[in-house]
C-alpha cells in the first residue's frame, strides 16, 4: 500500500484489539513466530519500514524522525485507535519518537531492548557498535545463544542474505550519526503519558540492564521487566516468553478470558 508518497509493505494478521509492531534493525521477517503468537489475541499490523526487507527508500528519508512520521502516517491511514505499540531495539526508538509527537492513537507501549537515548557522557559508549564488530562478536553480545544465532544466519540463501545486508544499510542510513540515539529524545520522554513496558533480556550485551532501567524511569508511567536467558532480540529467541510479558502488561485492556485463551495456544 501507499502511505502518502511512500510505498510500503504491511503484514496484517489476527483478530482482536489493534497492535502495531515496529521491527528492529534486523527487519520484520525474523520476528514471524512472535507476530504469529500475538495474532492469537490481537489484530497485528506490522509494516516493513522503508528500506527494510527490500522495500524502497524515499530519497528524502535519512533519519529516525522520518520513520516516526511514517509510522504516524500509517496509523492515520489505517485509522487505528486505542492501539498497543510494540517496538524492538530500533523499533522501540521509533515507537518512542512517534509517541512524543502524537500519542492520541496509542493506549500502551512496550519497548523491548530500547535504544535511542543517551544517559552518560558524550564519549561514553552505551550501545554496542554493530558496524564495528565482526558477525561473531555481534552475536556474542546480541544473543543469549550465539551459536544458534550463527546457525540461523548461516542457513540464509542468497536472496535472504541480500535482504539482511539491505537492512544493515538502512540502519546506517537512519542511525549512523549520532550512533543509535537522538540527543533530544531523553528530554521529551515526559510526553509519553501512557503505560509503557520496558523489557530487557538478561543476556543482552548490546544495551545494559541499567540503560533499560533508566529508560523506564525517564517515562511518566514506565515499568521495567526482565526476560531471563535471552539477548537483545527476545522476539526471535523467546517469542513465547515475550508474548507472555506483553499479555500480562495488556491484561487490564484485554480481559482475563482473552488472555487465558491466548496463553493456552
C-alpha positions in Angstrom: 0.0 0.0 0.0 1.0 3.7 -0.3 1.2 5.8 2.8 1.3 9.3 1.4 4.0 9.1 -1.2 5.7 6.1 0.5 5.2 2.6 -0.9 5.2 0.1 1.9 4.5 -3.5 2.8 2.3 -4.1 5.8 1.6 -7.5 7.3 -1.9 -7.6 8.8 -2.9 -10.8 10.7 -5.1 -12.0 13.5 -8.3 -10.7 15.2 -8.9 -8.6 18.2 -7.7 -5.2 19.5 -5.2 -3.5 17.3 -1.5 -3.9 17.9 1.3 -2.1 15.9 4.6 -3.9 15.7 7.8 -2.0 14.8 10.7 -4.3 13.9 14.3 -3.9 14.9 17.3 -3.3 12.6 17.1 -7.0 11.5 13.9 -6.3 9.7 10.4 -7.7 10.1 10.6 -11.3 8.8 12.8 -12.7 11.5 10.0 -12.0 14.0 7.4 -14.1 12.3 6.8 -16.5 15.2 6.4 -13.6 17.7 3.9 -11.9 15.3 2.0 -15.2 14.9 1.7 -15.6 18.7 0.5 -12.0 19.1 -2.1 -12.6 16.4 -3.8 -15.1 18.6 -5.2 -12.2 20.6 -4.6 -9.0 18.6 -5.1 -7.8 15.1 -1.4 -7.2 14.3 -0.2 -4.5 11.9 3.4 -5.0 11.1 5.0 -2.7 8.5 8.3 -3.2 6.9 9.9 0.2 7.5 11.2 2.0 4.3 14.5 0.5 3.3 14.0 -2.8 5.2 13.0 -6.2 3.8 13.7 -5.0 0.2 11.2 -2.0 0.4 12.2 1.3 -1.3 13.6 4.3 0.5 12.2 7.7 -0.4 15.1 10.0 -1.4 14.5 12.4 1.4 14.3 9.8 4.2 17.5 9.8 6.3 16.6 9.9 10.0 14.5 8.2 12.7 12.3 11.3 12.6 11.3 10.4 9.1 10.4 6.8 10.2 8.5 8.2 13.2 6.3 10.4 10.9 5.9 7.5 8.5 4.7 5.3 11.5 2.2 8.0 12.5 1.0 8.3 8.8 0.4 4.5 8.8 -1.7 4.7 11.9 -3.7 7.5 10.4 -4.1 5.8 7.0 -5.4 2.7 8.7 -7.5 4.8 11.2 -6.2 2.8 14.1 -7.1 4.0 17.7 -6.6 2.5 21.1 -3.6 0.5 20.0 -0.8 -1.3 21.7 2.5 -0.3 20.2 5.5 -2.7 20.4 8.9 -1.9 19.2 12.2 -3.9 19.5 15.5 -2.1 19.6 15.5 0.4 16.7 11.7 -0.2 16.5 11.4 0.8 20.2 13.3 4.0 19.4 10.9 4.7 16.5 7.9 4.0 18.8 9.1 6.5 21.4 9.8 9.1 18.7 6.2 8.6 17.4 4.7 8.8 20.9 6.4 12.1 21.8 4.8 13.7 18.7 1.3 12.3 18.9 0.1 9.7 21.4 -3.6 10.2 20.8 -4.0 6.8 18.9 -1.9 4.8 21.4 -3.2 3.1 24.5 0.0 1.3 25.7 3.6 0.9 24.6 6.1 -2.0 25.0 9.7 -1.0 24.3 11.9 -4.1 24.1 15.6 -3.6 24.4 15.1 0.1 23.5 17.8 2.3 22.1 17.6 6.0 21.1 18.6 8.0 24.2 21.9 9.0 25.8 22.3 8.9 29.6 26.0 9.1 30.0 28.7 11.5 28.8 29.2 12.1 25.1 32.3 9.9 25.0 30.8 7.0 27.0 29.5 4.1 24.8 26.2 2.8 26.0 25.1 0.9 22.9 27.3 -1.7 21.2 28.5 -0.6 17.7 27.1 -3.3 15.4 29.1 -1.7 12.5 32.5 -2.2 14.1 32.0 -5.8 15.2 32.5 -9.0 13.3 29.4 -11.1 13.0 30.8 -13.5 15.6 31.4 -10.6 18.0 28.0 -9.1 17.5 26.2 -12.5 18.0 28.1 -12.9 21.3 26.7 -9.6 22.5 23.2 -9.7 21.0 22.1 -13.3 21.7 21.7 -15.5 24.7 22.6 -18.4 22.4 25.1 -17.0 19.8 25.8 -20.5 18.4 22.1 -20.8 17.4 22.1 -17.3 16.0 25.1 -18.0 13.8 23.4 -21.2 12.6 20.3 -19.3 11.6 22.3 -16.8 9.6 24.5 -19.4 8.0 21.3 -21.0 6.6 20.2 -17.9 4.7 20.1 -18.2 1.0 21.4 -15.6 -1.4 18.1 -13.6 -1.5 17.8 -13.6 2.3 21.4 -12.6 2.7 20.9 -9.7 0.3 17.8 -8.6 2.3 19.8 -8.9 5.5 22.6 -6.7 4.1 20.0 -4.2 2.9 18.6 -4.0 6.4 22.1 -3.1 7.7 22.4 -0.4 5.0 19.1 1.1 6.0 20.1 1.1 9.7 23.3 3.0 8.8 21.2 5.5 6.8 18.9 6.3 9.7 21.0 5.8 12.8 24.7 6.3 12.0 25.3 9.8 13.3 24.9 10.2 16.2 25.1 6.5 16.6 21.7 4.9 17.7 20.4 7.9 19.7 18.7 11.3 19.4 20.2 13.9 21.7 16.8 15.5 22.2 14.7 12.3 22.9 15.5 11.9 26.5 14.3 15.4 27.5 11.0 14.7 25.6 10.1 11.3 27.1 7.9 13.0 29.6 5.4 13.4 26.7 4.7 9.6 26.6 1.8 9.7 29.1 0.8 6.1 28.7 1.6 2.9 30.5 4.9 1.8 29.0 6.7 -1.5 29.5 10.5 -1.7 29.1 11.9 -5.2 28.6 15.5 -6.2 29.0 16.8 -9.7 28.2 19.3 -10.8 30.9 21.8 -12.0 28.2 21.7 -8.7 26.3 25.1 -7.1 26.0 24.1 -4.6 23.3 22.5 -2.4 26.0 22.8 -2.9 29.7 20.2 -3.5 32.4 20.9 -0.1 33.8 20.3 1.5 30.4 16.8 0.0 30.1 16.0 0.7 33.7 16.9 4.3 33.2 14.8 4.4 30.1 11.8 3.1 32.1 12.5 5.6 35.0 12.6 8.5 32.5 9.0 7.8 31.4 5.9 9.1 33.3 4.4 5.6 33.6 7.3 3.2 32.8 7.7 -0.3 34.1 10.9 -2.3 33.8 10.8 -6.1 33.5 13.5 -8.8 32.9 13.2 -11.6 30.4 15.7 -14.3 31.6 18.0 -16.1 29.3 17.5 -14.0 26.1 19.5 -11.3 24.5 18.8 -8.1 22.5 16.2 -9.7 20.2 13.9 -11.7 22.5 11.2 -11.7 19.9 13.4 -14.1 18.0 15.0 -16.1 20.9 12.0 -16.3 23.2 8.8 -15.3 21.4 6.7 -17.3 23.9 8.2 -15.6 26.9 8.0 -12.1 25.4 4.4 -12.7 24.3 3.6 -13.7 27.9 5.1 -10.4 29.2 3.0 -8.4 26.6 -0.2 -10.2 27.6 0.4 -9.6 31.3 1.1 -5.9 30.6 -2.1 -5.6 28.5 -4.3 -7.8 30.6 -6.4 -4.9 32.0 -7.4 -4.0 28.4 -7.8 -7.5 27.1 -9.8 -9.1 29.9 -8.9 -12.4 31.7 -10.8 -14.7 29.3 -9.0 -13.4 26.2 -5.6 -13.5 27.9 -6.1 -17.1 29.1 -7.2 -18.1 25.6 -4.0 -16.8 24.1 -1.8 -18.4 26.7 -3.3 -21.7 26.0 -2.1 -21.8 22.4 
